[in-house]
Amino acid sequence: MSHIFKNNTFAVVDLETTGTSRSDNNHIIQFGCAIVKNMEVVKTYSFMINPHREIPLSVQNLTGISNDDVANEKDFSYYAPKIIEILKDTVFVAHNVEFDFPFLNYELMQHGYESLTNKAIDTVELTKIAFPTLPSYKLSDLTSRLKIKHLNPHKADSDAYGTAVLLIDDIKRLEQLPQATLNTLSSLSHGLVRDTSWIFTEIADTLRKTKRPLPKEYMQVRNIILQKQTHNVASNGEDHKFPIENTAKRKLFKGKINYRKAQVELIDHIHDFVMNPNERAMLVESPNGTGKTFSYLFSYAYQLYSSRKLVISTPTKVLQDQILTREIPQMLKITHLDLTAEVVKASSHYLDLDGFVQSLFQSSPNKPTLVLQMQILV
């Protein structure tokens, strides 16, 4: 893989500026750039630039760049030809490209140069789609979560390097997706910012020429690739017989939980009820802390090897969590049964796949919806 962009040079740019609004007498105070060739960072640049105005305190706090740092530096007119040369014939990349690209072009035009016409890619959208389950897409959060080392967050050279490694991670991740997913992403991607769609179409079109079988853990339904569901079937429970004798129960409990006579009586009552097909219902009342939950789990567990399931309904989420994280693991540890437990969610927790597929072919949605659709596909 990763030969898809072998003929492309990416210039990953990060600017530090005196403020976010271009027209408000705001200027670039640092230009950082990392050059990526063949999916490797091959060179970095960092220019400190004199903006000929005060740097607001909030910007100094964020970037660590003070007025003294830039007072003796050259101004933008000196660096403009160098920047143009560095970016010549490259694909422009930034984390939030709609800030860096127009800001740089504004500065260039203010100094009498033509604005850049490079392809421009946004790593915010790219990363949201490549890694759809991350909790945050702030650059500092991404670099720590994806273990990208860069030394000075909010310094342009360090942020450019971090973004360059992020771009490489994004592309490698997208290259691993099944072809049908790439095809759909490619067709949806035209609504993304600037030329970000170009990454998706290049990967999809290039990999379409190679024969890639669908990995066995996936299945294709129409043009959607789904993860196959794994069904855990309990193994044969021949060795797992309910311990009728109290001595057998004592042996199982030893060193794990206290042997309590009242609890064992409850376990036996429930076992008798489960084993008697003529019994329709049983009502149990016992005080808090007597181990009711463990008692019924223990009694029922031995009956689950005949493809039966036990459904437990709880009145509160707290009790549900307690059963799942504490009671069931304890019961399995004591009984040595190889059973599994799952939380059953209401239908509102699930995606209607038919509705989702239809939504992909409707008129172009707004930007957040488009990105969400692409995230769900991945």
C-alpha angles and dihedrals in degrees: 000000000000093000088104094090098031091122094049130086116204120206106200107200134192123180129197111204139180089247143345099253111082098201095050094085088271120151142183114269097177133022114198123182136174119195116217121198125168089358093302132106102242102170142008132202131197125183123181107209131200108231093191090231139077117283108230115244092241090057091046089052093048099044102025087229112132132192089256091056093062102028094096097034125106117259130244095272088065095050099039096087091046092050091048090051093048092050096044112125093358134122106245113228130182140159096250096008092188087073104041100039099050091040092054092045091050091054091047093050091047087058095049100263127125116255118258119261098193122139105266124211129191117216092194092067092035093054094043088058099038093047103026099170102055114122095225138019098200107129094238091051092047095049092051094043095047089041094242109162117221122150109215116035111203091027107112098228093049093044091048090053092047091049091049092055088045090053090052091049091049093051094046090049093049091048089061094058120107115265096245090055091048091050092053093043089051093053092047096043097080090087092060124107119286110321098336089120089067090073091056096045093046092051094043095046095045096046092046087072092059122073107240116173116215109260112251094245090067135067131195122228109182103312096332121099113214131187109247113248115243114219113205109213116191112242122242108298098207092127092044107083122157108260101243095178117075090223088062090051091049089054092051093046096046113122092359109067135357117267104240119186095212092050093049090051089053090049090052092047092052091045091053090049092050092049095048109082091193094061110095102181142004128198119204126187122180135149125267116278097028092113101252094155094052090045096057093039090052093047096047099039094077091056094058097084094081092072090270124139130212115218116199119194117199128194094217139038089229092060091045091054091045092053093046100044102031118013100044095044089049092049092049091048091053098042098036088221116154099224128139131216130207135184110240111218129205118255090257088071093061135076118241097232094197091052090046093051091049090051090059091064098044124099115298110290127217117282099263091049092048092051090046091052090052091047091052091050090054 
